[in-house]
């Protein structure tokens, strides 16, 4: 599994590079995405990794082809406001209101879409399969409620790939994360793809 994790980390590096370019072009300023940590968790233990009292904004997609599962990008409200402020210079009234504007919500949705699409595109390229996500859906609220809604029912035999995402601008660093929930069949497909790739490199 160690070699397979190395491949998945390489997928993360590729997707971070592509996502950084896409976000920088979209926002008109240099944004670097880093994916410093990656874990594979049994579906039944995923909830134990969450800070359940956090209010977050989520962007989620079902995976339509290539593998079976779904993927969700999360950013807590504080980081979301900071990201919007970096890009749009939010007014003081908007900050005090604690409400995200339509423009701000659109930005977070697009950022989530870029992160998700970049990762799935890099994974598909590495494994030589076509992975297509659905149109993204955005929801905000308590993290436990959102995860229960999007990942319920999640079979205890399923696996969740937990990936940390960091967005860096020259003066700021913002945190997010995304979760790729996969069926055992999809995990096996990825393992077999990694094995073939490793064999081709030897």
SEFI-236423 format. One line per field, with one value per residue: z, x, y of N, C-alpha, C, CB in turn; residue in three letters. Coordinates in pm, 1 decimal. Glycine has a CB too. Example, Ala and Ser with C-alpha at 12.3 -4.5 7.8 and 13.67 -1.06 7.14 Angstrom:
% residues 2
n_Z	780.0,708.0 $
n_X	1319.0,1285.0 $
n_Y	-569.0,-225.0 $
ca_Z	780.0,714.0 $
ca_X	1230.0,1367.0 $
ca_Y	-450.0,-106.0 $
c_Z	780.0,787.0 $
c_X	1320.0,1290.0 $
c_Y	-330.0,3.0 $
cb_Z	904.6,572.5 $
cb_X	1130.8,1408.4 $
cb_Y	-447.3,-59.8 $
res	Ala,Ser $
//
This chain:
% residues 202
n_Z	0.0,51.0,-179.7,-343.7,-207.3,-246.5,-519.1,-517.1,-376.8,-564.9,-760.4,-621.1,-621.8,-895.1,-946.9,-773.9,-891.4,-1142.6,-1050.9,-916.6,-1126.3,-1268.8,-1076.5,-1028.5,-1277.3,-1292.3,-1073.8,-1100.1,-953.6,-794.9,-674.2,-480.2,-457.7,-218.2,-127.7,138.8,307.5,323.6,373.4,399.6,498.4,670.0,592.1,814.8,1015.7,948.3,1047.2,1293.3,1249.6,1221.0,1316.7,1479.9,1546.4,1373.8,1139.8,801.9,449.8,174.9,-126.6,-344.5,-544.3,-737.6,-865.5,-1195.5,-1397.8,-1454.1,-1178.8,-879.6,-653.7,-439.7,-405.1,-188.6,-118.0,143.1,327.9,606.8,750.2,825.9,680.2,425.5,410.7,426.8,189.2,-2.1,59.1,-9.8,-283.4,-367.2,-206.6,25.9,161.7,475.6,585.5,475.1,594.8,864.1,863.6,837.7,636.1,331.6,13.0,-306.2,-506.9,-359.9,-278.7,-528.8,-599.1,-406.9,-478.3,-734.1,-675.6,-526.1,-729.0,-906.6,-751.8,-701.8,-967.8,-1071.7,-915.3,-969.1,-1243.4,-1261.2,-1129.1,-1300.7,-1531.4,-1443.1,-1392.2,-1630.5,-1697.3,-1759.5,-1563.8,-1461.0,-1299.6,-1150.7,-1198.9,-971.7,-634.6,-385.4,-32.8,286.9,641.6,966.7,1002.2,1063.0,998.1,723.5,628.1,701.8,539.7,278.5,270.5,360.7,322.5,418.3,348.7,580.1,470.5,269.8,155.3,250.3,109.7,253.4,214.9,275.1,194.7,111.6,55.8,-73.6,-71.3,-128.5,120.1,282.3,420.7,370.3,484.0,372.2,293.9,133.7,63.6,-67.2,-128.2,-172.3,-322.7,-232.1,-470.8,-640.6,-504.8,-536.0,-812.7,-836.7,-694.3,-859.9,-1089.6,-995.0,-940.9,-1200.3,-1307.3,-1147.1,-1219.0,-1482.6,-1451.8,-1353.0 $
n_X	82.6,212.6,354.0,137.0,18.4,217.5,184.6,-70.8,-11.3,149.6,-41.7,-181.4,10.7,28.2,-235.4,-252.6,-74.2,-198.8,-443.4,-357.5,-267.2,-508.6,-672.5,-522.9,-534.2,-809.4,-865.9,-696.7,-465.2,-170.2,-217.3,-130.9,-186.3,-159.8,-135.0,-83.0,-125.1,-251.0,-487.0,-621.3,-926.8,-1138.0,-1486.5,-1658.8,-1519.2,-1478.6,-1624.0,-1512.6,-1292.8,-1366.9,-1421.4,-1690.3,-1843.7,-1798.4,-1884.7,-1930.2,-1860.8,-1958.9,-1871.8,-1991.9,-1977.6,-2114.6,-1956.6,-1951.7,-1849.3,-1597.8,-1499.6,-1677.3,-1846.1,-1838.1,-1742.4,-1632.8,-1567.7,-1450.8,-1465.5,-1403.7,-1612.1,-1467.2,-1225.5,-1336.6,-1448.6,-1210.5,-1082.6,-1259.8,-1239.9,-972.6,-989.1,-1194.4,-1192.4,-1375.6,-1632.1,-1659.3,-1914.7,-2019.0,-1848.7,-1914.7,-2179.1,-2172.9,-2271.3,-2254.1,-2209.6,-2379.9,-2190.3,-1966.4,-2039.1,-2050.8,-1782.3,-1660.1,-1783.4,-1678.1,-1406.5,-1407.3,-1495.1,-1279.3,-1072.3,-1172.4,-1218.0,-958.8,-822.4,-961.0,-922.8,-642.6,-614.0,-756.1,-596.6,-355.4,-433.2,-531.5,-806.9,-1135.7,-1265.8,-1545.5,-1698.8,-2017.1,-2230.3,-2136.2,-2263.8,-2354.5,-2351.4,-2411.2,-2344.8,-2359.4,-2086.8,-2126.9,-2394.7,-2392.5,-2210.9,-2345.0,-2566.3,-2460.7,-2292.8,-2440.3,-2643.8,-2325.8,-2144.2,-1994.2,-1796.4,-1700.1,-1449.4,-1274.7,-1096.7,-907.3,-804.8,-593.8,-615.1,-435.6,-441.8,-237.8,-148.6,65.0,68.5,-105.3,-243.4,-471.5,-698.2,-843.0,-1029.2,-1073.9,-1288.3,-1290.5,-1509.6,-1524.6,-1636.9,-1569.0,-1511.8,-1424.7,-1196.6,-1041.3,-1008.8,-850.9,-625.3,-538.3,-481.1,-271.5,-85.8,-30.7,85.2,312.7,445.2,505.1,697.7,912.1 $
n_Y	-120.1,112.8,203.8,256.3,467.3,655.1,702.5,815.3,1045.4,1168.9,1213.4,1407.0,1613.8,1675.5,1757.2,1975.8,2151.7,2201.5,2302.2,2532.1,2695.9,2728.7,2858.8,3091.4,3218.2,3257.2,3422.8,3633.3,3674.0,3543.6,3227.9,2960.2,2615.6,2365.3,2024.3,1883.5,1658.4,1322.3,1072.7,741.6,627.4,392.0,381.3,383.5,512.7,771.5,994.6,1037.0,1190.7,1449.3,1790.7,1850.7,2071.9,2275.6,2534.4,2512.7,2559.9,2377.8,2206.7,1978.1,1677.9,1412.7,1118.9,1038.2,870.4,614.5,564.8,470.5,674.9,965.0,1311.2,1568.4,1903.9,2105.9,2409.4,2608.3,2868.3,3099.1,3082.5,3086.7,3347.4,3491.9,3416.0,3517.3,3787.7,3833.9,3817.1,3988.8,4213.8,4263.1,4471.6,4650.9,4635.0,4401.0,4214.2,4245.3,4166.0,3894.6,3742.7,3571.1,3708.2,3687.6,3690.8,3612.3,3351.9,3231.9,3243.5,3069.4,2831.8,2797.0,2774.6,2535.7,2366.3,2379.8,2263.3,2002.8,1906.3,1921.4,1733.1,1490.7,1480.6,1452.2,1207.1,1036.9,1063.0,950.8,688.1,613.6,621.5,752.0,995.5,1154.5,1420.7,1517.6,1811.1,2063.2,2094.6,2327.1,2366.4,2509.1,2502.4,2331.1,2104.9,1830.9,1787.7,1837.4,1641.5,1408.2,1432.2,1425.4,1203.8,992.8,708.4,585.9,309.2,85.5,-60.0,93.2,328.7,626.8,884.8,1121.0,1445.6,1713.2,2057.6,2346.4,2689.5,2927.0,3262.6,3546.5,3673.6,3536.4,3231.8,2978.8,2727.7,2421.6,2122.7,1804.4,1526.6,1208.9,968.4,625.3,319.5,-26.7,-166.0,37.7,121.4,-106.8,-98.2,132.8,47.9,-161.4,-15.0,144.3,-56.8,-154.4,72.8,98.1,-135.8,-78.7,110.3,-19.6 $
ca_Z	0.0,58.4,-315.2,-393.9,-144.8,-315.3,-645.0,-486.4,-342.4,-691.1,-817.8,-550.9,-668.4,-1030.0,-939.9,-709.0,-992.2,-1238.9,-981.7,-888.2,-1250.7,-1299.3,-980.4,-1049.5,-1395.9,-1263.9,-972.2,-1135.9,-861.3,-776.3,-565.9,-482.5,-384.2,-170.3,-68.5,217.0,378.0,259.0,453.3,357.6,619.5,654.4,595.1,947.1,1109.5,893.5,1129.6,1408.3,1209.4,1198.4,1425.7,1446.5,1574.9,1275.8,1031.4,681.1,317.6,102.8,-269.2,-361.5,-675.3,-757.5,-972.8,-1293.1,-1478.2,-1418.5,-1046.6,-812.6,-526.6,-447.1,-354.3,-126.2,-77.3,258.5,378.1,715.3,716.7,843.9,564.6,307.7,411.2,396.6,47.8,-76.4,82.7,-89.1,-425.2,-399.4,-111.2,86.1,242.2,618.7,615.1,440.8,695.9,989.3,850.1,847.7,526.8,205.7,-100.0,-418.9,-573.4,-274.7,-289.2,-661.1,-594.5,-332.3,-560.5,-843.8,-616.7,-498.9,-856.9,-959.4,-670.6,-726.8,-1107.2,-1090.8,-854.5,-1043.3,-1374.2,-1243.7,-1094.9,-1424.1,-1620.2,-1388.3,-1399.9,-1768.4,-1704.1,-1768.3,-1442.9,-1483.1,-1187.0,-1182.3,-1171.9,-826.4,-549.0,-269.0,87.6,404.8,767.6,1054.8,923.8,1085.0,921.6,581.2,598.2,711.2,424.2,153.9,277.1,432.0,405.0,370.9,394.0,661.2,385.2,179.6,200.7,227.9,93.3,316.1,162.5,320.6,90.1,160.6,-47.2,-31.5,-141.4,-73.6,258.8,356.2,403.3,406.0,488.5,331.5,284.9,57.1,95.1,-180.6,-75.8,-278.8,-293.7,-236.7,-610.8,-694.2,-440.4,-602.9,-945.8,-819.4,-655.0,-979.1,-1176.5,-934.9,-959.6,-1341.5,-1326.3,-1082.4,-1300.0,-1605.3,-1415.3,-1314.2 $
ca_X	0.0,300.3,377.7,11.6,3.5,310.7,122.1,-179.6,51.0,191.6,-166.4,-206.9,105.6,-12.5,-361.8,-225.4,-13.2,-301.3,-541.3,-295.7,-270.1,-648.2,-720.5,-449.8,-591.1,-947.5,-873.6,-611.3,-352.5,-104.4,-265.3,-71.2,-257.3,-78.2,-211.1,26.7,-149.7,-346.5,-516.2,-732.4,-998.4,-1260.3,-1603.6,-1719.8,-1440.3,-1457.4,-1685.9,-1425.7,-1188.1,-1426.4,-1456.7,-1832.2,-1912.7,-1759.9,-1973.8,-1848.2,-1922.5,-1918.5,-1899.9,-1988.2,-2010.1,-2114.5,-1866.7,-2042.4,-1783.7,-1462.1,-1504.7,-1803.9,-1831.1,-1862.3,-1631.6,-1681.2,-1468.2,-1499.0,-1388.8,-1479.1,-1661.2,-1362.1,-1136.3,-1412.9,-1454.0,-1077.3,-1056.7,-1341.6,-1181.6,-850.6,-1020.4,-1290.5,-1185.9,-1508.4,-1657.0,-1673.9,-2053.5,-2033.8,-1778.3,-1989.7,-2308.2,-2151.7,-2343.3,-2181.4,-2282.9,-2395.7,-2060.9,-1878.8,-2079.8,-2010.4,-1637.8,-1629.8,-1829.0,-1584.4,-1282.2,-1431.6,-1502.7,-1142.5,-997.0,-1228.2,-1193.9,-814.8,-781.2,-1017.6,-857.3,-508.6,-630.6,-793.6,-480.2,-257.4,-484.9,-576.5,-951.9,-1205.1,-1344.1,-1623.5,-1786.3,-2142.5,-2231.5,-2119.3,-2370.2,-2297.6,-2434.7,-2340.3,-2408.2,-2273.1,-2018.4,-2185.7,-2518.3,-2358.0,-2150.5,-2450.5,-2653.9,-2393.3,-2226.9,-2526.4,-2568.1,-2195.4,-2123.6,-1872.7,-1695.2,-1646.8,-1328.5,-1274.1,-966.3,-911.2,-693.0,-589.1,-584.2,-392.8,-436.4,-138.6,-124.2,194.1,56.8,-206.1,-254.3,-606.9,-711.8,-964.3,-1005.2,-1177.0,-1311.5,-1330.4,-1567.5,-1519.5,-1680.8,-1457.5,-1480.0,-1346.4,-1064.4,-968.8,-973.1,-738.6,-509.4,-490.5,-420.1,-142.3,3.4,12.4,174.4,439.3,511.0,555.8,812.0,1024.6 $
ca_Y	0.0,228.9,251.4,311.9,598.6,744.9,740.5,907.2,1174.0,1228.4,1266.5,1532.9,1715.8,1715.4,1831.4,2103.4,2238.8,2243.4,2384.6,2661.9,2773.8,2762.4,2959.1,3216.3,3281.5,3294.0,3528.1,3745.5,3685.8,3414.5,3141.9,2826.5,2510.6,2254.3,1913.1,1827.7,1531.8,1232.2,953.2,656.2,587.3,313.1,467.5,391.7,593.2,905.5,1097.3,1062.5,1284.1,1580.7,1881.8,1849.1,2197.4,2377.8,2574.9,2504.4,2569.7,2257.3,2190.6,1832.8,1620.4,1268.3,1077.5,978.1,766.0,573.4,504.3,499.5,742.3,1108.5,1391.8,1690.2,2001.8,2181.6,2522.1,2669.3,3002.2,3199.0,3074.5,3127.7,3493.9,3543.0,3394.6,3613.5,3919.9,3841.4,3828.5,4093.7,4324.3,4279.1,4589.6,4626.1,4596.5,4258.6,4135.9,4250.8,4097.6,3750.0,3679.7,3565.8,3764.2,3595.4,3686.4,3533.1,3211.5,3186.6,3223.7,2946.5,2719.0,2778.8,2724.2,2394.6,2296.3,2370.7,2166.4,1869.5,1867.6,1902.5,1606.6,1377.6,1477.2,1396.1,1065.3,968.5,1060.7,857.3,551.1,592.9,605.3,880.6,1022.8,1276.3,1455.7,1585.0,1954.9,2077.6,2147.9,2393.7,2369.8,2558.8,2465.9,2251.0,2002.3,1699.2,1781.7,1829.5,1511.7,1307.6,1448.9,1392.2,1073.8,898.3,613.8,541.7,172.4,70.7,-121.6,194.6,397.2,770.6,946.2,1252.5,1523.7,1851.7,2155.2,2477.1,2792.3,3026.1,3387.4,3587.0,3718.3,3460.3,3087.1,2937.7,2582.3,2352.3,1978.9,1735.6,1386.7,1126.3,844.7,525.7,183.6,-122.3,-196.7,149.6,115.0,-215.2,-48.5,223.9,-33.2,-233.1,85.9,179.4,-170.9,-155.0,186.1,65.2,-239.2,-15.6,193.4,-106.6 $
c_Z	0.0,-80.2,-374.5,-335.6,-209.8,-447.6,-620.4,-443.1,-469.3,-766.1,-753.9,-598.3,-806.2,-1024.7,-874.2,-807.4,-1091.7,-1174.2,-951.7,-1010.9,-1281.3,-1205.8,-1002.1,-1169.8,-1368.3,-1172.8,-1002.2,-1036.3,-834.1,-653.0,-581.8,-400.9,-343.1,-106.9,18.0,284.4,312.0,348.4,385.6,482.2,585.1,670.7,733.9,1045.9,1064.8,987.3,1249.7,1378.3,1200.2,1327.2,1405.6,1471.8,1473.0,1178.7,905.6,557.4,237.0,-44.6,-297.5,-502.1,-661.5,-870.1,-1070.9,-1372.5,-1421.2,-1286.3,-983.8,-677.1,-538.2,-378.5,-301.0,-83.3,34.5,290.1,491.1,682.5,724.6,724.2,437.5,298.0,375.6,248.3,-36.9,-62.3,1.3,-235.0,-458.7,-308.1,-52.8,167.2,387.5,654.4,586.3,544.9,824.9,981.9,866.8,738.8,400.9,94.3,-209.5,-493.9,-494.2,-282.1,-423.2,-665.5,-524.8,-412.1,-672.5,-793.2,-587.0,-625.4,-916.8,-885.1,-701.6,-867.3,-1132.3,-1034.0,-934.0,-1181.7,-1364.9,-1211.0,-1219.4,-1520.1,-1573.6,-1408.8,-1538.4,-1775.8,-1708.5,-1645.3,-1460.7,-1362.2,-1235.9,-1163.8,-1020.6,-757.9,-425.9,-155.9,199.6,529.8,856.2,978.9,941.6,1002.3,772.7,545.9,605.7,588.7,295.9,152.7,348.6,333.6,341.0,432.2,473.2,581.7,283.9,239.9,167.4,219.7,145.0,276.9,215.6,202.6,155.4,42.0,2.1,-127.8,-72.2,72.1,344.4,325.5,455.6,394.5,435.8,333.6,187.9,81.0,-31.0,-124.9,-189.8,-231.3,-296.0,-379.3,-671.8,-634.1,-506.9,-741.8,-938.1,-782.1,-775.7,-1075.9,-1126.4,-956.4,-1102.7,-1367.6,-1266.4,-1162.8,-1424.8,-1577.6,-1380.5,-1435.8 $
c_X	86.7,323.5,252.7,-13.2,96.9,251.3,9.5,-125.7,97.9,71.4,-198.8,-116.4,67.8,-137.7,-341.9,-164.6,-114.6,-403.4,-486.9,-299.8,-411.7,-700.7,-652.5,-504.3,-731.4,-955.0,-784.8,-500.3,-296.6,-157.8,-200.3,-156.7,-155.3,-169.5,-113.3,1.1,-262.2,-362.6,-627.0,-797.0,-1111.9,-1381.6,-1662.1,-1645.5,-1424.6,-1507.0,-1598.0,-1316.2,-1238.2,-1440.2,-1603.1,-1905.1,-1880.0,-1873.5,-1888.2,-1932.5,-1869.7,-1956.4,-1885.0,-2029.5,-2023.4,-2015.6,-1947.5,-1979.7,-1647.1,-1453.9,-1638.1,-1777.7,-1874.3,-1749.2,-1687.5,-1562.4,-1527.0,-1406.0,-1468.2,-1510.7,-1551.6,-1267.6,-1206.8,-1420.0,-1318.5,-1046.0,-1134.0,-1283.9,-1054.8,-881.1,-1104.5,-1283.8,-1323.3,-1517.5,-1677.9,-1815.2,-2076.5,-1966.1,-1858.1,-2118.7,-2294.1,-2224.0,-2257.9,-2267.7,-2294.5,-2263.7,-1962.7,-1910.0,-2037.2,-1860.2,-1602.2,-1670.3,-1728.9,-1450.0,-1295.3,-1432.9,-1363.7,-1063.2,-1041.9,-1193.7,-1046.5,-770.7,-834.3,-954.7,-718.5,-515.0,-665.3,-676.2,-378.9,-302.0,-536.6,-724.3,-1015.7,-1294.0,-1414.2,-1711.9,-1915.3,-2126.9,-2224.6,-2240.8,-2306.3,-2398.9,-2349.8,-2417.6,-2311.4,-2214.7,-2082.2,-2312.9,-2490.0,-2301.9,-2253.7,-2541.5,-2588.9,-2333.6,-2311.5,-2626.7,-2433.2,-2167.7,-1993.5,-1760.5,-1636.5,-1521.1,-1339.5,-1129.3,-977.8,-786.0,-701.2,-552.9,-546.2,-381.5,-343.1,-134.2,-3.2,186.2,-33.3,-197.0,-390.9,-619.1,-846.9,-935.0,-1106.0,-1172.3,-1359.6,-1377.9,-1582.3,-1573.0,-1558.6,-1416.1,-1392.7,-1206.7,-979.3,-922.4,-852.2,-612.1,-450.6,-423.3,-282.9,-40.5,57.3,112.4,311.1,518.1,572.3,679.7,934.9,1090.4 $
c_Y	126.1,287.7,314.3,450.5,700.0,792.8,840.4,1043.6,1245.6,1285.1,1400.5,1644.5,1767.6,1802.1,1967.4,2201.8,2291.4,2336.1,2523.3,2752.4,2820.3,2871.7,3093.4,3291.4,3333.6,3416.4,3647.3,3772.1,3547.2,3343.6,3004.8,2730.7,2404.7,2149.7,1833.7,1694.0,1453.8,1109.9,873.6,599.1,492.3,404.9,487.3,479.0,737.3,1014.3,1132.9,1163.6,1428.7,1660.3,1917.9,1981.1,2307.3,2408.1,2582.6,2533.7,2452.6,2266.7,2041.7,1792.5,1469.4,1237.2,993.5,864.3,733.0,500.9,541.9,564.4,887.1,1182.4,1522.6,1776.3,2086.6,2297.5,2585.6,2814.4,3108.2,3201.0,3120.1,3280.0,3553.3,3530.7,3495.1,3754.0,3939.2,3873.9,3951.8,4215.5,4356.3,4408.0,4552.8,4580.4,4449.0,4170.6,4130.0,4170.0,3947.2,3672.8,3681.8,3621.8,3659.3,3580.4,3599.9,3385.0,3152.6,3158.2,3093.1,2823.0,2691.4,2727.0,2574.7,2311.6,2277.2,2263.3,2023.9,1821.2,1840.4,1768.0,1487.6,1366.1,1415.5,1246.9,985.0,956.5,956.1,712.4,515.1,552.5,744.4,896.6,1157.0,1302.8,1520.0,1735.6,1974.2,2139.1,2209.8,2399.0,2429.8,2520.1,2390.3,2132.4,1864.6,1682.8,1764.7,1692.2,1399.7,1312.3,1396.0,1252.7,969.8,838.7,581.4,405.2,163.2,5.5,-24.1,256.3,545.4,817.5,1089.8,1329.7,1666.0,1941.7,2288.1,2572.1,2902.5,3144.1,3447.2,3631.7,3629.0,3311.3,3043.4,2786.5,2535.5,2203.0,1920.6,1586.3,1315.4,993.0,744.8,391.0,91.1,-157.2,-88.0,152.9,7.5,-172.0,44.5,147.3,-106.0,-136.6,128.4,67.9,-176.1,-42.0,157.6,-37.3,-178.3,68.3,110.7,-168.6 $
cb_Z	121.3,123.2,-403.4,-360.7,6.1,-340.0,-718.4,-377.0,-245.0,-777.7,-797.6,-402.3,-671.4,-1117.9,-862.7,-589.2,-1065.8,-1298.0,-853.4,-841.4,-1368.2,-1288.4,-836.8,-1068.1,-1512.6,-1200.2,-838.4,-1150.8,-728.5,-765.0,-566.7,-428.0,-470.9,-68.5,-180.2,318.7,525.5,114.4,598.8,261.7,693.8,757.8,505.8,1003.3,1128.0,759.5,1177.0,1454.9,1076.1,1133.0,1428.1,1523.7,1714.4,1198.3,1062.0,669.5,247.0,166.0,-360.7,-259.3,-781.2,-791.1,-917.2,-1387.8,-1625.3,-1414.5,-957.3,-795.5,-477.7,-383.4,-464.9,-5.4,-197.2,380.5,265.0,847.1,809.2,972.6,547.2,312.1,548.3,478.4,7.7,-26.8,231.3,-79.7,-470.7,-394.8,-178.2,175.4,189.7,697.2,533.4,301.3,722.4,1025.0,714.7,982.7,502.3,173.3,-153.6,-514.8,-591.3,-132.2,-271.5,-766.8,-523.8,-196.0,-619.6,-919.5,-487.2,-425.7,-954.7,-948.2,-519.7,-707.4,-1202.2,-1024.4,-709.3,-1055.7,-1432.6,-1132.9,-987.2,-1491.8,-1626.2,-1239.1,-1299.0,-1835.4,-1582.1,-1900.1,-1314.6,-1611.8,-1090.1,-1094.1,-1232.3,-797.2,-508.8,-305.2,126.2,397.8,742.8,1178.2,962.6,1234.0,945.4,544.5,694.7,838.9,407.3,126.9,346.2,551.0,426.4,407.5,274.4,786.7,313.0,151.0,135.7,340.6,-57.1,470.6,7.5,437.0,-6.9,237.4,-80.0,-21.3,-139.3,-156.8,261.9,323.3,477.4,316.2,630.2,189.9,425.0,-90.9,210.7,-283.3,-7.5,-330.0,-396.3,-162.6,-693.0,-667.5,-288.2,-613.4,-1009.9,-712.4,-546.0,-1049.4,-1187.5,-784.3,-925.9,-1436.2,-1264.3,-941.7,-1338.9,-1669.2,-1298.7,-1219.1 $
cb_X	-93.8,433.9,425.5,-105.7,31.2,445.8,68.8,-269.4,170.7,264.8,-284.2,-189.9,247.8,-37.4,-467.2,-132.5,95.9,-372.0,-584.9,-150.6,-215.0,-736.9,-696.5,-300.5,-593.8,-1021.2,-837.0,-693.4,-395.2,46.9,-422.3,73.7,-373.1,29.4,-278.5,63.8,-183.6,-299.2,-557.2,-684.6,-1052.8,-1264.9,-1708.0,-1732.1,-1304.2,-1526.7,-1823.4,-1363.4,-1130.5,-1561.9,-1364.0,-1898.7,-1876.7,-1636.1,-2045.8,-1782.8,-1891.4,-1982.6,-1802.8,-2078.7,-1901.5,-2259.1,-1743.1,-2091.0,-1770.1,-1372.8,-1384.3,-1887.5,-1687.4,-1997.8,-1524.8,-1772.1,-1423.4,-1512.6,-1357.9,-1401.6,-1775.2,-1283.6,-1084.1,-1554.8,-1499.7,-972.3,-1093.7,-1488.1,-1151.7,-773.5,-1092.5,-1427.5,-1127.8,-1541.3,-1777.1,-1638.9,-2151.8,-1974.8,-1639.7,-2021.2,-2370.7,-2196.9,-2477.8,-2138.1,-2213.4,-2506.6,-2004.9,-1889.1,-2231.9,-2047.9,-1570.4,-1701.6,-1969.5,-1565.3,-1247.0,-1561.9,-1592.5,-1070.8,-1014.8,-1380.7,-1243.4,-735.6,-829.9,-1169.9,-847.8,-433.4,-740.2,-908.0,-414.2,-235.0,-595.4,-490.5,-1005.7,-1289.4,-1253.4,-1709.3,-1714.1,-2257.3,-2359.7,-1997.8,-2472.7,-2250.9,-2488.0,-2321.0,-2533.2,-2352.0,-1871.6,-2215.9,-2601.4,-2256.6,-2035.4,-2532.8,-2690.7,-2286.1,-2093.5,-2600.0,-2648.9,-2082.7,-2121.6,-1901.9,-1754.3,-1752.5,-1201.4,-1351.3,-918.3,-922.9,-692.7,-486.9,-705.3,-257.2,-579.4,-0.1,-250.5,251.6,4.5,-346.1,-138.2,-711.5,-692.4,-1012.9,-1015.2,-1161.8,-1414.6,-1212.5,-1705.0,-1376.4,-1789.2,-1495.0,-1608.7,-1417.7,-1078.1,-1057.4,-1092.5,-770.8,-549.1,-607.2,-510.7,-158.6,-69.6,-110.2,114.8,414.6,411.4,447.4,776.0,977.3 $
cb_Y	0.0,191.1,137.5,218.7,590.0,674.2,616.4,848.6,1153.0,1124.8,1167.0,1514.1,1659.3,1591.6,1750.8,2084.1,2164.8,2121.1,2317.4,2643.3,2690.7,2637.0,2911.4,3188.8,3183.1,3176.7,3472.2,3867.7,3755.3,3432.7,3130.7,2829.7,2447.5,2303.4,1820.6,1923.1,1557.8,1191.3,991.5,542.2,710.4,196.1,412.1,256.8,531.8,918.6,1050.8,933.9,1241.7,1565.8,2011.2,1741.9,2244.7,2332.8,2713.1,2365.4,2708.3,2133.2,2279.0,1764.9,1656.5,1214.6,997.5,1083.1,810.6,692.0,550.5,370.7,733.3,1145.3,1417.9,1657.6,2090.3,2090.3,2625.6,2659.8,3040.1,3171.6,2931.6,3068.1,3545.7,3469.1,3251.5,3610.4,3939.4,3710.2,3704.9,4037.5,4448.3,4158.9,4665.1,4751.4,4681.6,4229.8,4194.5,4394.8,4128.6,3700.4,3750.0,3422.0,3892.0,3644.8,3828.5,3579.9,3197.9,3291.0,3340.8,2947.0,2747.5,2910.1,2802.5,2377.5,2373.2,2507.1,2196.1,1870.6,1976.5,2016.9,1598.8,1392.3,1618.0,1471.2,1047.2,1041.5,1199.9,885.1,532.0,486.1,522.2,890.8,1023.1,1264.8,1550.5,1531.1,2024.0,2162.3,2036.4,2534.9,2225.3,2712.7,2382.2,2201.4,1996.5,1678.0,1907.4,1938.6,1483.2,1328.2,1596.2,1491.7,1086.9,967.8,484.6,644.6,74.9,-11.7,-239.8,303.6,335.5,845.8,941.6,1240.7,1523.2,1868.9,2173.7,2467.1,2848.6,2961.7,3485.2,3698.0,3859.0,3511.8,3011.4,3007.7,2532.8,2399.1,1909.9,1765.0,1371.8,1107.1,871.5,510.1,136.4,-249.3,-213.1,282.4,86.4,-340.8,24.9,328.8,-134.8,-306.2,207.6,207.9,-301.5,-140.6,312.3,12.7,-349.6,71.7,282.3,-217.0 $
res	Unk,Unk,Unk,Unk,Unk,Unk,Unk,Unk,Unk,Unk,Unk,Unk,Unk,Unk,Unk,Unk,Unk,Unk,Unk,Unk,Unk,Unk,Unk,Unk,Unk,Unk,Unk,Unk,Unk,Unk,Unk,Unk,Unk,Unk,Unk,Unk,Unk,Unk,Unk,Unk,Unk,Unk,Unk,Unk,Unk,Unk,Unk,Unk,Unk,Unk,Unk,Unk,Unk,Unk,Unk,Unk,Unk,Unk,Unk,Unk,Unk,Unk,Unk,Unk,Unk,Unk,Unk,Unk,Unk,Unk,Unk,Unk,Unk,Unk,Unk,Unk,Unk,Unk,Unk,Unk,Unk,Unk,Unk,Unk,Unk,Unk,Unk,Unk,Unk,Unk,Unk,Unk,Unk,Unk,Unk,Unk,Unk,Unk,Unk,Unk,Unk,Unk,Unk,Unk,Unk,Unk,Unk,Unk,Unk,Unk,Unk,Unk,Unk,Unk,Unk,Unk,Unk,Unk,Unk,Unk,Unk,Unk,Unk,Unk,Unk,Unk,Unk,Unk,Unk,Unk,Unk,Unk,Unk,Unk,Unk,Unk,Unk,Unk,Unk,Unk,Unk,Unk,Unk,Unk,Unk,Unk,Unk,Unk,Unk,Unk,Unk,Unk,Unk,Unk,Unk,Unk,Unk,Unk,Unk,Unk,Unk,Unk,Unk,Unk,Unk,Unk,Unk,Unk,Unk,Unk,Unk,Unk,Unk,Unk,Unk,Unk,Unk,Unk,Unk,Unk,Unk,Unk,Unk,Unk,Unk,Unk,Unk,Unk,Unk,Unk,Unk,Unk,Unk,Unk,Unk,Unk,Unk,Unk,Unk,Unk,Unk,Unk $
//
